[in-house]
């Protein structure tokens, strides 16, 4: 009955989404008394029903109900409970249900808590959100039913993909989906304000927390996903420019541009049309990512292998939603009044430059991702990999970092170039010092890594500059958030540049007791033994690792064998040092009795993920700071009225 209850909740949620669109349209056309209250109530109940459907799916996975086709195809009764729980969304249908559940709950939150928008604009926003949800409800119910039954039920299931059997599955997809859905809310706000011709600071202030929240979740999701792939796949890299990796990066780039633009509109009443357009573009990128992962046009470790029919359904939704929004934007952009003007050399001007550079990088990633797909459709097989993205996007990203360093040190509206240069004296000095040190002490180094190290140092100094001459205890939270987020970019950039410049790798064949050396480390294979886990067996190597005169430590890389489904994986062993990570992967046994070992020394690579965490923390502080300020303003107004 649990599956039938979940399916019934899904049908009811879809019906309420349709009702929400109908009621909202009626209210907008005829100004029905009490209509806005009814729309809010329907949105809240719809979100609750979507959540009930997701809970039902998790319940059938935890119960190992093999009569549900999705459970039989993606779980096994002997799996650990965590992989049963997270396995509910470790597949196509379950991940889409999670997507639409977060979408429904977000719409319910807007309906329950949003008080700043004009009533008509809020109703139009909720109509747009319900229209998005309705399309995905239809997709689930007619093309990807997560509760479909199997008759007869198999004795047990096929099991979860071993590459997904990691705690990261419980964290990475939900954070990414929360980010995607946050952008859907921003999109709905943009559509709502275009419908009612109400583009202005009030709309931006209502949208900003959703953009900030989406940006924070996307940052966390991408950072966690990068580290998960780094240690799980045994390839030693932190980013491969895989098309599905790009599918998560593109919404983040658009959200970053939107975040800066919506801040200008909310605080300075500028960039009105640009903000609306970026809201549409950001959600477009999340829809494109959804299409890439589920269309069957990609072969990727991240992609769901599904039939092209489902991809066609999603493509139709993409054309409907994004095409409709762009058509609405084209029809109404002439009614968007010009915001307040500013000089090119100002903080607003730096934010415009920032957004333009982000848009160029987004275009490069989009073209590099889709060009092989389009070429393949015409019979030409080609690959666009890291060399293209590094060379095309790398220099522009470094220019973006330079603009990011200068922007917060500039005044709003208008500034003087000489004064700004004076404020940049310390960041420029730090960049030159770091670049010279890396060039002299670091040995041979490429131009881009060298520039990355120099700019990371300059950005780090520029990031904390807004706190100088301030009482730190009284500095607003949103200022601390900006400082920490920008500092996080500097930290991550330093890790990327150092790891790229100085990583050392060795592929060796060693016998038991043989020493191997790489980057000042001495590694000795002491033996290989069989081990047994909860749902796998493995061959585990015991490596004694010594660095210089330090005491040795042990690493235990594994080759794991899964039976449900039959798969072999490499489990890396990683030792973290203050200045980097030593990374080991055990390979196959050769005919000569020697084992293959792949060893890396990756200097300062941990800074990449530490920087990502700092960026997310900065965004969260900004979100809390803005919301706390609104709370205090509301309390003052209430006290004044009293």
ABEGO torsion letter per residue (X at the ends): XAAAAAAAAAAAAAAAAAAAAAAAAAAAAAGBBGAAAAAAAAAAAAAAAAAAAAAAAAAAAAAGBAABAAAAAABBAABBAAAAAAAAAABAAAAAAAAAAAAAAAAAAAAAABAABBAAAAAAAAAAAAAAAAAAAAAAAAABBAABBBOBBBABBAEBBAAABBAAAAAAAAAAAAAAAAAAAAAAAAAAAAAAGABBAAAAAAAAAAAAAAAAAAAAAAAAAAAAAAAAAGAGBABAGBAAAAAAAAAAAAAAAAAAAAAAAAAAGBGAAAAAAAAAAAAAAAAAAAAAAAAGABBBAABBBBBAAAAAAAAAAAAAAAAAAAAAAAAAAAABBBBBBBBABBAAAAAAAAAAAAAAAAAAAAAAAAAAAAAAAAGBBBBBBAAAAAAAAAAAAAAAAAAAAAAAABBBGBBBAAAAAAAAAAAAAAAAAAAAAAAAAAEBBBAAAAAAAAAAAAAAAAAAAAABGBBAAABBAAAAAAAAAAAAAAAAAAAAAAAAAABBBBBBBBBBGBBBBBGGBBBBBAEBBBBBBAABBBBBBBBBBBBEABBBBBBBBBBBBBAOBBBBBBBBBBBBBAAEBBBBBBBBBBAAGBBBBBBBBBBGAAAAAAAAAAAAAAAAAAAAAAAAAAAAAAAAAAAAAX
